[in-house]
Amino acid sequence: MDAVGAGRIILGLESILPLLFYVGAAGDCTVSVSQPAVLEADFAEGTVTVPCFFSTAGCRPEPPTKLWFRLGAQKPETLCVNGQCSSKANKFTVTEDLARNQTSLTVSRLTANDSAIYICGIALPSSQDPRAKQTGAGTVLVVRESKGLSTKLQRLLVAVLSLLSIYIVGVLVVFVVLSKSKSKTPRKKETDDSQKKKSARRLFQEIAQELYSKRHVGTSQQSEKDTTYENRRGRYNCERP
């Protein structure tokens, strides 16, 4: 940050601290305040929330006074005190979580003029100790013009791409299943044809073997008949004078 900006912050804090001391009364305690150094937002988001965290030590248990200020290009501006904001139409709103020692300022309907330094102040009303009234170092809010897709549109595109991916995966699974079932059908058909061919071949072999057996038996019987006939003929010739 340049010297001019640092000087504006110092002048702004000098005008803010008296208000913090004004809300104090009596007692000793120490307050610590922390904020994010930089926040960026764009017009498409519409709103932005600036968080503020604080802690107390040696202080009485009481609700602290919470203040929000803004240091812009012109002059310091008091935005909210104890949740009551001076802007109209809820331009600024404050939320609190005392259980976590946190308060937040939400800026709505963002414009380029909302780029500024937002400062959170915490004070314990019952303490006059200067350490009981502290401000954060300030959060530099930078509001930019949206150059890309809005957050909602990005989420919509992500959802559409996710559904498309699921659809593609489902189609691939169905294709693989159908391919496997089709490959099994020709294999089964080939197996059936092969079994049929084997059965026909085996039947043919059995028929051929049976015919061969019958032919062999017929040939043997004919040979025996011829041998018997020759023997009888030889015996007859021998017996003739």
C-alpha positions as CSV (number, residue, x, y, z in Angstrom):
1,M,0.0,0.0,0.0
2,D,1.4,3.5,-0.9
3,A,2.1,6.3,1.5
4,V,-1.1,8.2,0.6
5,G,-3.2,5.1,1.5
6,A,-1.3,4.6,4.7
7,G,-1.8,8.2,5.7
8,R,-5.6,7.9,5.1
9,I,-5.7,4.8,7.3
10,I,-3.9,6.6,10.1
11,L,-6.2,9.6,9.8
12,G,-9.2,7.4,9.7
13,L,-8.1,5.5,12.9
14,E,-7.5,8.8,14.7
15,S,-11.1,9.7,14.0
16,I,-12.4,6.2,15.0
17,L,-10.5,5.6,18.2
18,P,-12.3,8.4,20.2
19,L,-15.6,6.7,19.5
20,L,-14.2,3.4,20.9
21,F,-13.0,5.2,24.0
22,Y,-16.4,6.8,24.4
23,V,-18.2,3.5,24.7
24,G,-15.8,2.4,27.6
25,A,-16.5,3.0,31.3
26,A,-14.5,1.2,33.9
27,G,-12.3,-1.9,34.3
28,D,-9.1,-3.5,33.0
29,C,-8.9,-6.0,30.2
30,T,-7.2,-6.7,26.8
31,V,-9.0,-7.1,23.5
32,S,-7.4,-8.6,20.3
33,V,-9.0,-8.2,16.9
34,S,-8.0,-9.9,13.6
35,Q,-9.4,-9.6,10.0
36,P,-8.4,-10.9,6.6
37,A,-6.0,-8.6,4.9
38,V,-7.6,-8.7,1.4
39,L,-10.9,-9.9,0.0
40,E,-11.9,-9.9,-3.7
41,A,-15.4,-10.0,-5.1
42,D,-17.1,-9.4,-8.5
43,F,-20.4,-7.9,-9.5
44,A,-21.9,-11.3,-10.4
45,E,-21.7,-12.5,-6.8
46,G,-23.8,-9.6,-5.6
47,T,-22.7,-9.8,-2.0
48,V,-19.5,-10.2,0.0
49,T,-19.0,-10.9,3.8
50,V,-16.1,-9.5,5.7
51,P,-15.3,-11.5,8.9
52,C,-13.9,-10.2,12.1
53,F,-12.5,-12.3,14.9
54,F,-11.8,-11.1,18.4
55,S,-10.7,-12.4,21.8
56,T,-10.6,-11.0,25.4
57,A,-8.3,-11.5,28.3
58,G,-8.9,-10.4,31.9
59,C,-12.2,-8.9,31.0
60,R,-15.6,-9.2,32.6
61,P,-18.1,-11.5,30.9
62,E,-20.2,-9.0,29.0
63,P,-21.3,-8.5,25.4
64,P,-18.7,-6.3,23.6
65,T,-19.6,-3.3,21.6
66,K,-19.0,-4.0,17.9
67,L,-18.4,-1.3,15.4
68,W,-17.7,-1.3,11.6
69,F,-16.0,1.5,9.7
70,R,-15.1,2.1,6.1
71,L,-12.1,4.1,4.7
72,G,-12.9,5.0,1.1
73,A,-11.5,7.5,-1.3
74,Q,-13.3,10.4,0.4
75,K,-13.4,10.1,4.2
76,P,-14.0,7.6,7.0
77,E,-17.5,6.4,7.3
78,T,-19.2,4.7,10.3
79,L,-21.3,1.8,8.9
80,C,-22.7,-0.1,11.9
81,V,-22.7,0.1,15.7
82,N,-23.9,-3.0,17.6
83,G,-25.7,-4.4,14.6
84,Q,-27.4,-1.1,13.8
85,C,-26.4,0.1,10.4
86,S,-26.9,3.6,9.0
87,S,-27.3,2.5,5.4
88,K,-30.7,2.3,3.7
89,A,-32.3,-0.7,2.1
90,N,-30.0,-3.1,4.0
91,K,-26.9,-2.3,2.1
92,F,-24.9,-3.4,5.1
93,T,-25.9,-6.1,7.6
94,V,-24.1,-7.5,10.6
95,T,-24.2,-11.0,11.9
96,E,-22.7,-12.2,15.2
97,D,-21.5,-15.5,16.7
98,L,-20.5,-14.6,20.3
99,A,-19.8,-18.2,21.1
100,R,-17.0,-18.1,18.6
101,N,-16.1,-14.5,19.2
102,Q,-16.9,-13.5,15.6
103,T,-18.8,-10.8,13.9
104,S,-19.2,-10.2,10.2
105,L,-20.2,-7.4,7.9
106,T,-22.1,-8.3,4.7
107,V,-22.1,-5.8,1.8
108,S,-25.0,-6.2,-0.7
109,R,-25.5,-4.9,-4.2
110,L,-21.8,-4.6,-4.9
111,T,-20.6,-1.7,-7.0
112,A,-17.2,-0.3,-7.8
113,N,-17.6,2.3,-5.0
114,D,-17.7,-0.5,-2.4
115,S,-13.9,-1.1,-3.0
116,A,-12.5,0.3,0.3
117,I,-10.9,-0.6,3.6
118,Y,-13.3,-2.1,6.1
119,I,-12.3,-1.9,9.8
120,C,-13.8,-3.8,12.7
121,G,-13.7,-2.3,16.2
122,I,-14.4,-4.1,19.5
123,A,-14.8,-2.4,22.9
124,L,-15.7,-3.6,26.4
125,P,-18.1,-1.1,27.8
126,S,-17.1,-1.6,31.5
127,S,-13.4,-1.1,31.0
128,Q,-11.4,2.2,30.8
129,D,-8.2,0.4,29.9
130,P,-7.1,1.5,26.4
131,R,-6.3,-2.2,25.6
132,A,-10.0,-3.0,26.0
133,K,-10.8,-1.0,22.9
134,Q,-9.2,-2.3,19.7
135,T,-9.6,-2.2,16.0
136,G,-8.4,-4.7,13.4
137,A,-5.8,-3.9,10.8
138,G,-8.6,-3.5,8.2
139,T,-9.7,-5.6,5.2
140,V,-9.0,-4.3,1.8
141,L,-12.1,-5.2,-0.3
142,V,-11.6,-5.1,-4.1
143,V,-14.7,-5.3,-6.2
144,R,-13.9,-6.4,-9.8
145,E,-16.0,-6.6,-12.9
146,S,-16.8,-10.2,-13.7
147,K,-14.8,-11.3,-16.8
148,G,-15.8,-14.9,-16.8
149,L,-18.8,-17.0,-16.0
150,S,-20.8,-16.3,-12.9
151,T,-20.6,-18.7,-9.9
152,K,-24.1,-20.0,-10.5
153,L,-23.4,-20.6,-14.2
154,Q,-20.2,-22.4,-13.4
155,R,-22.0,-24.7,-10.9
156,L,-24.6,-25.4,-13.6
157,L,-22.0,-26.3,-16.1
158,V,-20.3,-28.6,-13.6
159,A,-23.6,-30.3,-12.9
160,V,-24.3,-30.8,-16.6
161,L,-20.8,-32.2,-17.3
162,S,-21.2,-34.6,-14.4
163,L,-24.5,-35.9,-15.7
164,L,-23.0,-36.2,-19.2
165,S,-20.1,-38.2,-17.8
166,I,-22.5,-40.5,-16.0
167,Y,-24.5,-41.0,-19.3
168,I,-21.4,-41.8,-21.3
169,V,-20.2,-44.3,-18.7
170,G,-23.6,-46.0,-18.8
171,V,-23.6,-46.2,-22.6
172,L,-20.1,-47.7,-22.5
173,V,-21.2,-50.3,-19.9
174,V,-24.3,-51.3,-22.0
175,F,-22.1,-51.5,-25.2
176,V,-19.6,-53.8,-23.4
177,V,-22.3,-56.1,-22.1
178,L,-24.0,-56.4,-25.5
179,S,-20.6,-57.0,-27.1
180,K,-19.9,-59.9,-24.7
181,S,-23.4,-61.4,-25.2
182,K,-23.0,-61.3,-29.0
183,S,-19.6,-62.9,-28.8
184,K,-20.9,-65.7,-26.7
185,T,-23.7,-66.5,-29.2
186,P,-21.5,-67.3,-32.2
187,R,-19.2,-69.3,-29.9
188,K,-22.1,-71.3,-28.7
189,K,-23.3,-71.8,-32.3
190,E,-19.8,-72.9,-33.4
191,T,-19.7,-75.4,-30.5
192,D,-23.1,-76.8,-31.5
193,D,-22.0,-77.1,-35.1
194,S,-18.8,-78.8,-34.1
195,Q,-20.6,-81.3,-31.9
196,K,-23.0,-82.0,-34.7
197,K,-20.1,-82.6,-37.1
198,K,-18.5,-84.9,-34.6
199,S,-21.7,-86.8,-34.1
200,A,-22.2,-87.2,-37.9
201,R,-18.6,-88.3,-38.4
202,R,-18.9,-90.8,-35.5
203,L,-22.1,-92.2,-37.1
204,F,-20.5,-92.5,-40.5
205,Q,-17.5,-94.3,-39.0
206,E,-19.8,-96.7,-37.2
207,I,-21.8,-97.4,-40.4
208,A,-18.5,-97.9,-42.4
209,Q,-17.2,-100.2,-39.7
210,E,-20.4,-102.3,-39.7
211,L,-20.4,-102.6,-43.5
212,Y,-16.7,-103.6,-43.4
213,S,-17.5,-106.2,-40.8
214,K,-20.4,-107.6,-42.8
215,R,-18.3,-107.7,-46.0
216,H,-15.4,-109.4,-44.1
217,V,-17.8,-112.0,-42.7
218,G,-19.3,-112.7,-46.2
219,T,-15.8,-113.0,-47.8
220,S,-14.7,-115.5,-45.1
221,Q,-17.9,-117.6,-45.6
222,Q,-17.4,-117.7,-49.3
223,S,-13.7,-118.7,-48.9
224,E,-14.8,-121.5,-46.6
225,K,-17.4,-122.7,-49.2
226,D,-14.9,-122.6,-52.0
227,T,-12.4,-124.6,-49.9
228,T,-15.0,-127.2,-49.0
229,Y,-16.0,-127.5,-52.6
230,E,-12.4,-128.0,-53.8
231,N,-11.8,-130.6,-51.1
232,R,-14.9,-132.5,-52.1
233,R,-13.9,-132.3,-55.8
234,G,-10.4,-133.6,-55.1
235,R,-11.7,-136.5,-53.1
236,Y,-14.2,-137.4,-55.9
237,N,-11.4,-137.4,-58.4
238,C,-9.3,-139.6,-56.2
239,E,-12.1,-142.1,-55.8
240,R,-12.7,-142.5,-59.6
241,P,-10.9,-145.5,-61.2
